[in-house]
Amino acid sequence: MSAVIPREQAIAEARAVLDQARARIAADYAAGRLDPDKAALIAHLWRPASAPATHRAAA
């Protein structure tokens, strides 16, 4: 029999795992332990968006 995990608990656990990973990546980034290409990608992903994406109609 499989156990059912409440939605709130599942979301909280997923966020905790993502927060741990984000903290580890931030520590590696701050210490300069990432490849330059990966560091540039992370810097790009963490940069705030300058404008919201616009919706384009399908052709």
HTML snippet that shows the backbone in 3Dmol.js (N, CA, C, O; Angstrom):
<script src="https://3Dmol.org/build/3Dmol-min.js"></script>
<div id="view" style="width:600px;height:400px;position:relative"></div>
<script>
const pdb = `
ATOM      1  N   MET A   1       0.841  -1.161   0.000  1.00  0.00           N
ATOM      2  CA  MET A   1       0.000   0.000   0.000  1.00  0.00           C
ATOM      3  C   MET A   1       0.896   1.238   0.000  1.00  0.00           C
ATOM      4  O   MET A   1       1.880   1.302   0.737  1.00  0.00           O
ATOM      5  N   SER A   2       0.552   2.207  -0.822  1.00  0.00           N
ATOM      6  CA  SER A   2       1.355   3.423  -0.894  1.00  0.00           C
ATOM      7  C   SER A   2       0.760   4.502  -0.002  1.00  0.00           C
ATOM      8  O   SER A   2      -0.458   4.629   0.122  1.00  0.00           O
ATOM      9  N   ALA A   3       1.636   5.265   0.608  1.00  0.00           N
ATOM     10  CA  ALA A   3       1.195   6.355   1.481  1.00  0.00           C
ATOM     11  C   ALA A   3       0.963   7.605   0.642  1.00  0.00           C
ATOM     12  O   ALA A   3       1.681   7.866  -0.323  1.00  0.00           O
ATOM     13  N   VAL A   4      -0.030   8.355   1.019  1.00  0.00           N
ATOM     14  CA  VAL A   4      -0.329   9.603   0.328  1.00  0.00           C
ATOM     15  C   VAL A   4       0.252  10.746   1.151  1.00  0.00           C
ATOM     16  O   VAL A   4      -0.054  10.897   2.334  1.00  0.00           O
ATOM     17  N   ILE A   5       1.090  11.545   0.508  1.00  0.00           N
ATOM     18  CA  ILE A   5       1.691  12.696   1.171  1.00  0.00           C
ATOM     19  C   ILE A   5       0.833  13.914   0.866  1.00  0.00           C
ATOM     20  O   ILE A   5       0.508  14.158  -0.296  1.00  0.00           O
ATOM     21  N   PRO A   6       0.461  14.676   1.875  1.00  0.00           N
ATOM     22  CA  PRO A   6      -0.324  15.883   1.614  1.00  0.00           C
ATOM     23  C   PRO A   6       0.441  16.846   0.699  1.00  0.00           C
ATOM     24  O   PRO A   6       1.667  16.936   0.754  1.00  0.00           O
ATOM     25  N   ARG A   7      -0.295  17.545  -0.122  1.00  0.00           N
ATOM     26  CA  ARG A   7       0.287  18.457  -1.109  1.00  0.00           C
ATOM     27  C   ARG A   7       1.215  19.469  -0.442  1.00  0.00           C
ATOM     28  O   ARG A   7       2.318  19.710  -0.931  1.00  0.00           O
ATOM     29  N   GLU A   8       0.782  20.061   0.663  1.00  0.00           N
ATOM     30  CA  GLU A   8       1.576  21.072   1.349  1.00  0.00           C
ATOM     31  C   GLU A   8       2.910  20.504   1.824  1.00  0.00           C
ATOM     32  O   GLU A   8       3.943  21.168   1.737  1.00  0.00           O
ATOM     33  N   GLN A   9       2.879  19.273   2.324  1.00  0.00           N
ATOM     34  CA  GLN A   9       4.104  18.634   2.795  1.00  0.00           C
ATOM     35  C   GLN A   9       5.040  18.359   1.625  1.00  0.00           C
ATOM     36  O   GLN A   9       6.247  18.578   1.733  1.00  0.00           O
ATOM     37  N   ALA A  10       4.499  17.886   0.518  1.00  0.00           N
ATOM     38  CA  ALA A  10       5.321  17.605  -0.654  1.00  0.00           C
ATOM     39  C   ALA A  10       5.988  18.875  -1.170  1.00  0.00           C
ATOM     40  O   ALA A  10       7.168  18.863  -1.520  1.00  0.00           O
ATOM     41  N   ILE A  11       5.234  19.969  -1.216  1.00  0.00           N
ATOM     42  CA  ILE A  11       5.792  21.239  -1.684  1.00  0.00           C
ATOM     43  C   ILE A  11       6.868  21.732  -0.719  1.00  0.00           C
ATOM     44  O   ILE A  11       7.921  22.200  -1.153  1.00  0.00           O
ATOM     45  N   ALA A  12       6.614  21.631   0.574  1.00  0.00           N
ATOM     46  CA  ALA A  12       7.594  22.077   1.571  1.00  0.00           C
ATOM     47  C   ALA A  12       8.886  21.270   1.470  1.00  0.00           C
ATOM     48  O   ALA A  12       9.977  21.832   1.559  1.00  0.00           O
ATOM     49  N   GLU A  13       8.768  19.960   1.284  1.00  0.00           N
ATOM     50  CA  GLU A  13       9.958  19.118   1.170  1.00  0.00           C
ATOM     51  C   GLU A  13      10.726  19.415  -0.112  1.00  0.00           C
ATOM     52  O   GLU A  13      11.957  19.442  -0.105  1.00  0.00           O
ATOM     53  N   ALA A  14      10.013  19.637  -1.208  1.00  0.00           N
ATOM     54  CA  ALA A  14      10.673  19.969  -2.468  1.00  0.00           C
ATOM     55  C   ALA A  14      11.391  21.312  -2.362  1.00  0.00           C
ATOM     56  O   ALA A  14      12.512  21.461  -2.849  1.00  0.00           O
ATOM     57  N   ARG A  15      10.750  22.279  -1.732  1.00  0.00           N
ATOM     58  CA  ARG A  15      11.390  23.593  -1.559  1.00  0.00           C
ATOM     59  C   ARG A  15      12.635  23.486  -0.689  1.00  0.00           C
ATOM     60  O   ARG A  15      13.631  24.160  -0.949  1.00  0.00           O
ATOM     61  N   ALA A  16      12.588  22.651   0.333  1.00  0.00           N
ATOM     62  CA  ALA A  16      13.752  22.480   1.207  1.00  0.00           C
ATOM     63  C   ALA A  16      14.930  21.906   0.427  1.00  0.00           C
ATOM     64  O   ALA A  16      16.063  22.359   0.590  1.00  0.00           O
ATOM     65  N   VAL A  17      14.671  20.919  -0.413  1.00  0.00           N
ATOM     66  CA  VAL A  17      15.731  20.320  -1.225  1.00  0.00           C
ATOM     67  C   VAL A  17      16.292  21.348  -2.200  1.00  0.00           C
ATOM     68  O   VAL A  17      17.508  21.449  -2.363  1.00  0.00           O
ATOM     69  N   LEU A  18      15.414  22.115  -2.851  1.00  0.00           N
ATOM     70  CA  LEU A  18      15.872  23.133  -3.795  1.00  0.00           C
ATOM     71  C   LEU A  18      16.658  24.235  -3.087  1.00  0.00           C
ATOM     72  O   LEU A  18      17.645  24.735  -3.626  1.00  0.00           O
ATOM     73  N   ASP A  19      16.231  24.613  -1.892  1.00  0.00           N
ATOM     74  CA  ASP A  19      16.959  25.633  -1.133  1.00  0.00           C
ATOM     75  C   ASP A  19      18.358  25.152  -0.758  1.00  0.00           C
ATOM     76  O   ASP A  19      19.315  25.925  -0.808  1.00  0.00           O
ATOM     77  N   GLN A  20      18.480  23.868  -0.382  1.00  0.00           N
ATOM     78  CA  GLN A  20      19.792  23.312  -0.059  1.00  0.00           C
ATOM     79  C   GLN A  20      20.696  23.320  -1.291  1.00  0.00           C
ATOM     80  O   GLN A  20      21.870  23.679  -1.201  1.00  0.00           O
ATOM     81  N   ALA A  21      20.151  22.925  -2.433  1.00  0.00           N
ATOM     82  CA  ALA A  21      20.936  22.916  -3.666  1.00  0.00           C
ATOM     83  C   ALA A  21      21.338  24.333  -4.054  1.00  0.00           C
ATOM     84  O   ALA A  21      22.479  24.571  -4.449  1.00  0.00           O
ATOM     85  N   ARG A  22      20.408  25.269  -3.943  1.00  0.00           N
ATOM     86  CA  ARG A  22      20.705  26.663  -4.283  1.00  0.00           C
ATOM     87  C   ARG A  22      21.790  27.224  -3.363  1.00  0.00           C
ATOM     88  O   ARG A  22      22.660  27.964  -3.820  1.00  0.00           O
ATOM     89  N   ALA A  23      21.749  26.884  -2.084  1.00  0.00           N
ATOM     90  CA  ALA A  23      22.770  27.350  -1.144  1.00  0.00           C
ATOM     91  C   ALA A  23      24.135  26.758  -1.482  1.00  0.00           C
ATOM     92  O   ALA A  23      25.148  27.454  -1.417  1.00  0.00           O
ATOM     93  N   ARG A  24      24.164  25.485  -1.842  1.00  0.00           N
ATOM     94  CA  ARG A  24      25.423  24.837  -2.212  1.00  0.00           C
ATOM     95  C   ARG A  24      26.005  25.469  -3.474  1.00  0.00           C
ATOM     96  O   ARG A  24      27.209  25.716  -3.551  1.00  0.00           O
ATOM     97  N   ILE A  25      25.148  25.730  -4.466  1.00  0.00           N
ATOM     98  CA  ILE A  25      25.603  26.367  -5.703  1.00  0.00           C
ATOM     99  C   ILE A  25      26.112  27.774  -5.413  1.00  0.00           C
ATOM    100  O   ILE A  25      27.142  28.183  -5.948  1.00  0.00           O
ATOM    101  N   ALA A  26      25.397  28.519  -4.568  1.00  0.00           N
ATOM    102  CA  ALA A  26      25.818  29.880  -4.233  1.00  0.00           C
ATOM    103  C   ALA A  26      27.173  29.872  -3.530  1.00  0.00           C
ATOM    104  O   ALA A  26      28.011  30.735  -3.792  1.00  0.00           O
ATOM    105  N   ALA A  27      27.394  28.910  -2.643  1.00  0.00           N
ATOM    106  CA  ALA A  27      28.673  28.819  -1.943  1.00  0.00           C
ATOM    107  C   ALA A  27      29.799  28.493  -2.917  1.00  0.00           C
ATOM    108  O   ALA A  27      30.873  29.090  -2.843  1.00  0.00           O
ATOM    109  N   ASP A  28      29.563  27.554  -3.828  1.00  0.00           N
ATOM    110  CA  ASP A  28      30.571  27.219  -4.832  1.00  0.00           C
ATOM    111  C   ASP A  28      30.839  28.402  -5.753  1.00  0.00           C
ATOM    112  O   ASP A  28      31.985  28.658  -6.123  1.00  0.00           O
ATOM    113  N   TYR A  29      29.793  29.119  -6.120  1.00  0.00           N
ATOM    114  CA  TYR A  29      29.926  30.288  -6.991  1.00  0.00           C
ATOM    115  C   TYR A  29      30.745  31.374  -6.292  1.00  0.00           C
ATOM    116  O   TYR A  29      31.637  31.971  -6.896  1.00  0.00           O
ATOM    117  N   ALA A  30      30.443  31.626  -5.024  1.00  0.00           N
ATOM    118  CA  ALA A  30      31.152  32.663  -4.272  1.00  0.00           C
ATOM    119  C   ALA A  30      32.620  32.298  -4.056  1.00  0.00           C
ATOM    120  O   ALA A  30      33.480  33.178  -4.018  1.00  0.00           O
ATOM    121  N   ALA A  31      32.907  31.013  -3.915  1.00  0.00           N
ATOM    122  CA  ALA A  31      34.274  30.567  -3.681  1.00  0.00           C
ATOM    123  C   ALA A  31      35.058  30.387  -4.971  1.00  0.00           C
ATOM    124  O   ALA A  31      36.251  30.089  -4.928  1.00  0.00           O
ATOM    125  N   GLY A  32      34.410  30.563  -6.119  1.00  0.00           N
ATOM    126  CA  GLY A  32      35.092  30.427  -7.402  1.00  0.00           C
ATOM    127  C   GLY A  32      35.375  28.988  -7.787  1.00  0.00           C
ATOM    128  O   GLY A  32      36.317  28.729  -8.537  1.00  0.00           O
ATOM    129  N   ARG A  33      34.588  28.051  -7.297  1.00  0.00           N
ATOM    130  CA  ARG A  33      34.817  26.633  -7.581  1.00  0.00           C
ATOM    131  C   ARG A  33      34.063  26.126  -8.798  1.00  0.00           C
ATOM    132  O   ARG A  33      34.090  24.929  -9.081  1.00  0.00           O
ATOM    133  N   LEU A  34      33.391  27.011  -9.524  1.00  0.00           N
ATOM    134  CA  LEU A  34      32.645  26.575 -10.700  1.00  0.00           C
ATOM    135  C   LEU A  34      33.432  26.877 -11.966  1.00  0.00           C
ATOM    136  O   LEU A  34      34.229  27.814 -12.002  1.00  0.00           O
ATOM    137  N   ASP A  35      33.204  26.079 -13.004  1.00  0.00           N
ATOM    138  CA  ASP A  35      33.789  26.373 -14.306  1.00  0.00           C
ATOM    139  C   ASP A  35      33.295  27.742 -14.756  1.00  0.00           C
ATOM    140  O   ASP A  35      32.178  28.129 -14.412  1.00  0.00           O
ATOM    141  N   PRO A  36      34.096  28.483 -15.514  1.00  0.00           N
ATOM    142  CA  PRO A  36      33.657  29.805 -15.974  1.00  0.00           C
ATOM    143  C   PRO A  36      32.348  29.766 -16.759  1.00  0.00           C
ATOM    144  O   PRO A  36      31.516  30.661 -16.617  1.00  0.00           O
ATOM    145  N   ASP A  37      32.160  28.740 -17.584  1.00  0.00           N
ATOM    146  CA  ASP A  37      30.919  28.636 -18.357  1.00  0.00           C
ATOM    147  C   ASP A  37      29.716  28.443 -17.436  1.00  0.00           C
ATOM    148  O   ASP A  37      28.675  29.070 -17.630  1.00  0.00           O
ATOM    149  N   LYS A  38      29.860  27.586 -16.447  1.00  0.00           N
ATOM    150  CA  LYS A  38      28.760  27.338 -15.512  1.00  0.00           C
ATOM    151  C   LYS A  38      28.504  28.561 -14.640  1.00  0.00           C
ATOM    152  O   LYS A  38      27.353  28.876 -14.336  1.00  0.00           O
ATOM    153  N   ALA A  39      29.567  29.252 -14.237  1.00  0.00           N
ATOM    154  CA  ALA A  39      29.397  30.463 -13.433  1.00  0.00           C
ATOM    155  C   ALA A  39      28.654  31.529 -14.226  1.00  0.00           C
ATOM    156  O   ALA A  39      27.801  32.229 -13.680  1.00  0.00           O
ATOM    157  N   ALA A  40      28.975  31.657 -15.521  1.00  0.00           N
ATOM    158  CA  ALA A  40      28.277  32.636 -16.363  1.00  0.00           C
ATOM    159  C   ALA A  40      26.809  32.260 -16.517  1.00  0.00           C
ATOM    160  O   ALA A  40      25.943  33.134 -16.493  1.00  0.00           O
ATOM    161  N   LEU A  41      26.522  30.981 -16.674  1.00  0.00           N
ATOM    162  CA  LEU A  41      25.136  30.531 -16.797  1.00  0.00           C
ATOM    163  C   LEU A  41      24.358  30.815 -15.518  1.00  0.00           C
ATOM    164  O   LEU A  41      23.227  31.300 -15.570  1.00  0.00           O
ATOM    165  N   ILE A  42      24.952  30.519 -14.385  1.00  0.00           N
ATOM    166  CA  ILE A  42      24.276  30.769 -13.111  1.00  0.00           C
ATOM    167  C   ILE A  42      24.048  32.259 -12.912  1.00  0.00           C
ATOM    168  O   ILE A  42      22.977  32.666 -12.464  1.00  0.00           O
ATOM    169  N   ALA A  43      25.044  33.079 -13.241  1.00  0.00           N
ATOM    170  CA  ALA A  43      24.876  34.528 -13.112  1.00  0.00           C
ATOM    171  C   ALA A  43      23.733  35.006 -13.993  1.00  0.00           C
ATOM    172  O   ALA A  43      22.965  35.885 -13.604  1.00  0.00           O
ATOM    173  N   HIS A  44      23.624  34.421 -15.186  1.00  0.00           N
ATOM    174  CA  HIS A  44      22.535  34.798 -16.095  1.00  0.00           C
ATOM    175  C   HIS A  44      21.181  34.367 -15.532  1.00  0.00           C
ATOM    176  O   HIS A  44      20.216  35.129 -15.591  1.00  0.00           O
ATOM    177  N   LEU A  45      21.104  33.171 -14.994  1.00  0.00           N
ATOM    178  CA  LEU A  45      19.838  32.671 -14.464  1.00  0.00           C
ATOM    179  C   LEU A  45      19.397  33.435 -13.225  1.00  0.00           C
ATOM    180  O   LEU A  45      18.199  33.616 -13.008  1.00  0.00           O
ATOM    181  N   TRP A  46      20.344  33.887 -12.409  1.00  0.00           N
ATOM    182  CA  TRP A  46      20.002  34.597 -11.182  1.00  0.00           C
ATOM    183  C   TRP A  46      19.772  36.079 -11.405  1.00  0.00           C
ATOM    184  O   TRP A  46      19.291  36.777 -10.512  1.00  0.00           O
ATOM    185  N   ARG A  47      20.117  36.570 -12.602  1.00  0.00           N
ATOM    186  CA  ARG A  47      19.904  37.984 -12.901  1.00  0.00           C
ATOM    187  C   ARG A  47      18.407  38.231 -13.023  1.00  0.00           C
ATOM    188  O   ARG A  47      17.712  37.467 -13.692  1.00  0.00           O
ATOM    189  N   PRO A  48      17.899  39.281 -12.391  1.00  0.00           N
ATOM    190  CA  PRO A  48      16.458  39.543 -12.506  1.00  0.00           C
ATOM    191  C   PRO A  48      16.075  39.875 -13.944  1.00  0.00           C
ATOM    192  O   PRO A  48      16.846  40.493 -14.678  1.00  0.00           O
ATOM    193  N   ALA A  49      14.901  39.465 -14.323  1.00  0.00           N
ATOM    194  CA  ALA A  49      14.418  39.738 -15.677  1.00  0.00           C
ATOM    195  C   ALA A  49      14.181  41.235 -15.823  1.00  0.00           C
ATOM    196  O   ALA A  49      13.634  41.877 -14.927  1.00  0.00           O
ATOM    197  N   SER A  50      14.596  41.782 -16.957  1.00  0.00           N
ATOM    198  CA  SER A  50      14.440  43.219 -17.166  1.00  0.00           C
ATOM    199  C   SER A  50      13.010  43.575 -17.533  1.00  0.00           C
ATOM    200  O   SER A  50      12.537  44.667 -17.220  1.00  0.00           O
ATOM    201  N   ALA A  51      12.328  42.662 -18.193  1.00  0.00           N
ATOM    202  CA  ALA A  51      10.941  42.922 -18.584  1.00  0.00           C
ATOM    203  C   ALA A  51      10.210  41.590 -18.650  1.00  0.00           C
ATOM    204  O   ALA A  51      10.820  40.560 -18.935  1.00  0.00           O
ATOM    205  N   PRO A  52       8.929  41.603 -18.393  1.00  0.00           N
ATOM    206  CA  PRO A  52       8.177  40.349 -18.499  1.00  0.00           C
ATOM    207  C   PRO A  52       8.123  39.874 -19.948  1.00  0.00           C
ATOM    208  O   PRO A  52       8.154  40.676 -20.881  1.00  0.00           O
ATOM    209  N   ALA A  53       8.043  38.588 -20.112  1.00  0.00           N
ATOM    210  CA  ALA A  53       7.961  38.021 -21.454  1.00  0.00           C
ATOM    211  C   ALA A  53       6.640  38.422 -22.099  1.00  0.00           C
ATOM    212  O   ALA A  53       5.595  38.464 -21.450  1.00  0.00           O
ATOM    213  N   THR A  54       6.716  38.708 -23.368  1.00  0.00           N
ATOM    214  CA  THR A  54       5.494  39.087 -24.081  1.00  0.00           C
ATOM    215  C   THR A  54       4.929  37.872 -24.788  1.00  0.00           C
ATOM    216  O   THR A  54       5.673  37.007 -25.248  1.00  0.00           O
ATOM    217  N   HIS A  55       3.642  37.813 -24.871  1.00  0.00           N
ATOM    218  CA  HIS A  55       2.970  36.709 -25.540  1.00  0.00           C
ATOM    219  C   HIS A  55       2.949  36.979 -27.034  1.00  0.00           C
ATOM    220  O   HIS A  55       2.582  38.068 -27.475  1.00  0.00           O
ATOM    221  N   ARG A  56       3.344  35.983 -27.803  1.00  0.00           N
ATOM    222  CA  ARG A  56       3.295  36.142 -29.256  1.00  0.00           C
ATOM    223  C   ARG A  56       2.320  35.124 -29.806  1.00  0.00           C
ATOM    224  O   ARG A  56       2.356  33.948 -29.444  1.00  0.00           O
ATOM    225  N   ALA A  57       1.457  35.584 -30.677  1.00  0.00           N
ATOM    226  CA  ALA A  57       0.457  34.700 -31.285  1.00  0.00           C
ATOM    227  C   ALA A  57       1.148  33.718 -32.220  1.00  0.00           C
ATOM    228  O   ALA A  57       2.167  34.035 -32.834  1.00  0.00           O
ATOM    229  N   ALA A  58       0.586  32.538 -32.317  1.00  0.00           N
ATOM    230  CA  ALA A  58       1.125  31.533 -33.228  1.00  0.00           C
ATOM    231  C   ALA A  58       0.928  31.982 -34.664  1.00  0.00           C
ATOM    232  O   ALA A  58      -0.050  32.655 -34.989  1.00  0.00           O
ATOM    233  N   ALA A  59       1.865  31.604 -35.515  1.00  0.00           N
ATOM    234  CA  ALA A  59       1.794  32.023 -36.922  1.00  0.00           C
ATOM    235  C   ALA A  59       0.750  31.244 -37.679  1.00  0.00           C
ATOM    236  O   ALA A  59       0.558  31.468 -38.874  1.00  0.00           O
TER     237      ALA A  59
END
`;
const viewer = $3Dmol.createViewer("view");
viewer.addModel(pdb, "pdb");
viewer.setStyle({}, {cartoon: {color: "spectrum"}});
viewer.zoomTo();
viewer.render();
</script>
